[in-house]
Amino acid sequence: SQGKAYVDSQTVAVMKQQRDAGSNSPFRDRPVDENMKLFREMRAGKYKEGEHVLRMKGDMTNPNMSMRDMPIYRIVHKSHHRTG
């Protein structure tokens, strides 16, 4: 089943404002093929930190803020503390 996550290209500050307000990102309905392309490029190191974030589609009206389109993959150009 596809379409349960999307690549968000907004700043962290704008994502927080939208999540707090319960409004959807303009990138939430990006086509699956485009999201997959961006995600592959994210993993390949093509983008800078913070340029894109993979977010799981949640319920933007949920009173629990943690359930609103949570980030599940960020770009971080550092060694992992366990895997190097």
Residue frames as a rotation matrix with the C-alpha (Angstrom) as fourth column:
SER 1
0.577 0.817 0.000 0.00
0.817 -0.577 0.000 0.00
0.000 0.000 -1.000 0.00
GLN 2
-0.501 -0.794 0.345 1.51
0.818 -0.564 -0.111 3.26
0.283 0.226 0.932 -1.14
GLY 3
-0.126 0.418 0.900 0.87
0.179 -0.883 0.435 6.86
0.976 0.216 0.036 -0.26
LYS 4
0.690 0.409 -0.597 1.22
0.610 0.115 0.784 6.58
0.390 -0.905 -0.170 3.53
ALA 5
0.182 -0.678 -0.712 4.18
0.619 -0.484 0.619 8.95
-0.764 -0.553 0.331 3.68
TYR 6
0.824 0.047 0.565 5.45
0.504 -0.515 -0.693 11.96
0.259 0.856 -0.448 1.78
VAL 7
-0.300 -0.947 -0.119 8.57
0.952 -0.287 -0.110 14.10
0.070 -0.146 0.987 1.42
ASP 8
0.808 0.537 -0.244 8.02
0.572 -0.814 0.103 17.54
-0.143 -0.223 -0.964 2.92
SER 9
-0.049 -0.849 0.526 10.22
0.892 -0.275 -0.360 20.34
0.450 0.451 0.771 1.58
GLN 10
0.699 0.352 0.623 9.24
0.056 -0.895 0.443 23.06
0.713 -0.275 -0.645 4.06
THR 11
-0.400 -0.807 0.435 11.39
-0.419 -0.262 -0.870 24.49
0.816 -0.530 -0.233 6.83
VAL 12
-0.648 0.104 -0.755 11.15
0.613 0.659 -0.436 22.96
0.452 -0.745 -0.490 10.29
ALA 13
-0.911 0.286 -0.297 9.55
0.005 -0.712 -0.703 26.17
-0.412 -0.642 0.647 11.61
VAL 14
-0.480 0.766 -0.428 6.79
-0.859 -0.309 0.409 26.13
0.181 0.563 0.806 8.96
MET 15
-0.402 0.312 -0.861 6.15
0.022 0.943 0.331 22.39
0.915 0.115 -0.386 9.54
LYS 16
-0.822 0.065 -0.566 5.74
0.569 0.161 -0.807 23.06
0.039 -0.985 -0.170 13.27
GLN 17
-0.798 0.551 -0.244 3.32
-0.471 -0.823 -0.318 25.94
-0.376 -0.139 0.916 12.66
GLN 18
-0.322 0.697 -0.641 1.18
-0.755 0.219 0.618 23.81
0.571 0.683 0.456 10.33
ARG 19
-0.515 0.112 -0.850 1.23
0.345 0.935 -0.086 20.83
0.785 -0.337 -0.520 12.67
ASP 20
-0.916 0.156 -0.370 0.21
0.312 -0.305 -0.900 23.03
-0.254 -0.939 0.230 15.63
ALA 21
-0.583 0.715 -0.386 -2.61
-0.735 -0.666 -0.125 24.54
-0.347 0.211 0.914 13.54
GLY 22
-0.167 0.502 0.849 -3.69
0.080 0.865 -0.496 21.12
-0.983 -0.015 -0.184 12.23
SER 23
0.666 0.381 -0.641 -3.29
-0.557 -0.317 -0.768 22.17
-0.496 0.868 0.001 8.60
ASN 24
0.742 -0.314 0.592 -1.83
0.494 0.854 -0.166 20.00
-0.453 0.415 0.789 5.85
SER 25
-0.284 -0.898 -0.336 1.51
0.046 -0.363 0.931 20.57
-0.958 0.249 0.144 4.17
PRO 26
0.416 0.400 -0.817 1.24
-0.761 -0.338 -0.553 21.68
-0.497 0.852 0.164 0.53
PHE 27
-0.420 -0.672 -0.611 3.49
-0.877 0.473 0.083 18.67
0.233 0.571 -0.788 -0.24
ARG 28
-0.382 0.302 0.873 1.18
-0.556 0.679 -0.479 16.10
-0.738 -0.669 -0.091 1.41
ASP 29
0.598 0.713 0.365 -0.48
-0.082 0.508 -0.857 15.16
-0.797 0.483 0.363 -1.88
ARG 30
-0.103 -0.735 -0.671 2.71
-0.929 -0.170 0.329 14.96
-0.355 0.657 -0.665 -3.93
PRO 31
0.662 0.376 -0.648 2.54
-0.641 0.733 -0.230 11.98
0.388 0.568 0.726 -6.35
VAL 32
0.869 -0.281 0.407 3.97
-0.080 0.732 0.677 8.71
-0.488 -0.621 0.613 -5.01
ASP 33
0.652 -0.645 0.398 6.50
0.728 0.385 -0.568 8.47
0.213 0.660 0.721 -7.87
GLU 34
0.366 -0.499 0.786 7.88
-0.085 -0.859 -0.505 11.92
0.927 0.118 -0.357 -7.07
ASN 35
0.712 -0.065 0.699 8.05
-0.702 -0.099 0.706 11.12
0.023 -0.993 -0.116 -3.33
MET 36
0.866 -0.394 0.307 9.94
0.323 0.911 0.257 7.90
-0.381 -0.123 0.916 -4.08
LYS 37
0.487 -0.700 0.522 12.40
0.574 -0.195 -0.796 9.74
0.659 0.687 0.307 -6.33
LEU 38
0.385 -0.303 0.872 13.04
-0.526 -0.848 -0.062 12.39
0.758 -0.434 -0.486 -3.66
PHE 39
0.846 -0.041 0.532 13.41
-0.471 0.411 0.780 9.75
-0.251 -0.911 0.328 -0.93
ARG 40
0.755 -0.614 0.231 15.99
0.655 0.722 -0.222 7.82
-0.031 0.319 0.947 -2.97
GLU 41
0.275 -0.649 0.709 17.89
0.296 -0.645 -0.705 11.06
0.915 0.403 0.015 -3.56
MET 42
0.645 -0.007 0.764 17.69
-0.674 -0.477 0.565 11.88
0.360 -0.879 -0.313 0.17
ARG 43
0.898 -0.269 0.348 19.24
-0.001 0.790 0.614 8.51
-0.440 -0.551 0.709 1.00
ALA 44
0.563 -0.701 0.438 21.92
0.788 0.295 -0.540 9.00
0.249 0.649 0.719 -1.65
GLY 45
-0.024 -0.603 -0.798 23.05
0.798 -0.492 0.347 12.23
-0.602 -0.628 0.493 0.03
LYS 46
-0.242 -0.045 0.969 21.94
0.877 -0.436 0.199 14.63
0.414 0.899 0.145 -2.70
TYR 47
0.466 0.578 0.670 20.37
0.239 -0.811 0.534 17.18
0.852 -0.089 -0.516 -0.33
LYS 48
-0.603 -0.633 0.486 21.54
-0.231 -0.444 -0.865 19.33
0.764 -0.634 0.121 2.58
GLU 49
-0.761 0.304 -0.572 20.39
0.647 0.410 -0.643 18.77
0.039 -0.860 -0.509 6.17
GLY 50
-0.465 0.677 -0.570 16.88
0.241 -0.522 -0.818 20.08
-0.852 -0.518 0.079 6.70
GLU 51
-0.851 0.102 -0.516 16.14
-0.497 -0.478 0.724 20.42
-0.173 0.872 0.457 3.00
HIS 52
-0.091 0.833 -0.545 13.60
-0.581 0.401 0.708 17.57
0.809 0.381 0.448 3.00
VAL 53
-0.704 -0.012 0.710 11.93
-0.634 0.461 -0.621 15.36
-0.319 -0.887 -0.332 5.63
LEU 54
-0.630 0.551 -0.548 10.01
-0.015 0.697 0.717 12.12
0.776 0.460 -0.431 5.09
ARG 55
-0.704 0.469 0.534 6.76
-0.693 -0.286 -0.662 12.34
-0.157 -0.836 0.526 7.06
MET 56
-0.864 0.503 -0.008 4.22
0.501 0.863 0.070 9.65
0.042 0.056 -0.998 7.83
LYS 57
-0.513 0.765 0.389 0.67
-0.298 -0.584 0.755 10.70
0.805 0.271 0.527 7.07
GLY 58
-0.855 0.281 -0.435 -1.25
0.515 0.374 -0.771 10.95
-0.054 -0.884 -0.465 10.31
ASP 59
0.218 0.968 0.122 -4.48
0.922 -0.245 0.299 12.57
0.319 0.048 -0.946 11.41
MET 60
-0.646 -0.550 0.529 -3.85
0.428 -0.835 -0.346 16.34
0.632 0.003 0.775 11.36
THR 61
0.069 0.727 0.683 -6.92
-0.454 -0.587 0.671 16.89
0.888 -0.356 0.290 13.57
ASN 62
0.294 -0.011 -0.956 -5.77
0.629 0.755 0.185 14.50
0.720 -0.656 0.229 16.31
PRO 63
0.919 0.074 0.387 -5.53
-0.208 -0.743 0.636 16.31
0.334 -0.665 -0.668 19.66
ASN 64
0.602 -0.790 0.117 -2.29
0.304 0.362 0.881 14.39
-0.739 -0.495 0.458 20.32
MET 65
0.653 -0.358 -0.667 0.24
-0.651 -0.715 -0.254 16.53
-0.387 0.600 -0.700 18.41
SER 66
-0.353 -0.871 0.342 2.61
-0.571 0.490 0.659 13.55
-0.741 0.037 -0.670 18.12
MET 67
-0.160 0.383 0.910 0.16
0.489 0.831 -0.264 11.81
-0.858 0.402 -0.320 15.79
ARG 68
0.793 0.466 -0.392 0.07
-0.024 -0.619 -0.785 14.65
-0.608 0.632 -0.480 13.25
ASP 69
0.928 -0.373 0.010 2.24
0.037 0.066 -0.997 13.80
0.372 0.925 0.075 10.20
MET 70
0.769 -0.631 0.098 5.29
-0.158 -0.039 0.987 12.79
-0.619 -0.774 -0.130 12.20
PRO 71
0.341 -0.745 -0.573 8.82
-0.923 -0.150 -0.355 12.90
0.179 0.650 -0.739 10.72
ILE 72
0.903 -0.011 0.430 10.20
-0.122 0.952 0.279 9.41
-0.412 -0.304 0.859 10.12
TYR 73
0.316 -0.862 0.397 13.39
0.931 0.362 0.045 10.14
-0.183 0.356 0.917 8.14
ARG 74
0.896 -0.116 -0.428 15.59
-0.100 -0.993 0.060 13.23
-0.432 -0.011 -0.902 8.28
ILE 75
0.625 -0.767 0.149 18.75
0.332 0.089 -0.939 14.17
0.707 0.636 0.310 6.43
VAL 76
0.879 -0.454 0.147 21.65
-0.337 -0.372 0.865 14.20
-0.338 -0.810 -0.480 8.90
HIS 77
0.656 -0.715 -0.241 25.21
-0.097 0.237 -0.967 14.22
0.748 0.658 0.087 7.60
LYS 78
0.058 -0.622 0.781 26.91
-0.994 -0.105 -0.011 12.77
0.089 -0.776 -0.625 10.69
SER 79
-0.662 -0.326 -0.675 28.17
-0.261 0.944 -0.201 9.38
0.702 0.043 -0.710 11.76
HIS 80
0.526 0.849 -0.047 25.67
-0.343 0.262 0.902 7.29
0.778 -0.458 0.429 13.66
HIS 81
0.116 -0.505 0.855 26.73
-0.988 -0.151 0.045 6.61
0.106 -0.850 -0.517 17.25
ARG 82
0.345 0.053 0.937 26.21
-0.429 0.897 0.107 2.86
-0.835 -0.439 0.332 16.84
THR 83
0.745 0.043 0.665 26.74
0.456 0.695 -0.556 2.09
-0.486 0.718 0.498 13.19
GLY 84
-0.249 -0.965 -0.081 29.41
0.641 -0.227 0.733 4.66
-0.726 0.131 0.675 12.27
